[in-house]
Amino acid sequence: MSLVDDVLAALRQRHATTQRIDLNDIGEVIGLQAVSYEEVEEIITTLEAEGLRVEQIPTAHEMGLLQRVLAHARRLRSELKRNPSVEEISAGAELPVFVVRRALENAHTLGENGPTK
């Protein structure tokens, strides 16, 4: 079973009664696993084709920024053997600090919020 299949199965089970899935729920199920924009799009498209409502779809630009920031954060964490600062990620990703901070807030929300909290 692929990562996409695992995510879809978990989301179907979680939302069988509500038939509504927030992007935060998708992020929570994905967790820290690396996924591409195409895989996220496949998850959303499949859920909508099955009649579930998926809301708050990020733009391609927002997903690209999030992926860029997370990639640099992971690389730095591996190199530094600690969580990098926002400033370190900003320098590595060549993005303004405020963009990195917002992307990390979004990643945190996607990974932390959901029906289990």
Secondary structure, DSSP 8 states (H G I E B T S, - for coil): --HHHHHHHHHHHHTTTT-EEEHHHHHHHHTT----HHHHHHHHHHHHHTT-EEE----HHHHHHHHHHHHHHHHHHHHHTS---HHHHHHHHT--HHHHHHHHHHHHHHHH-STT-
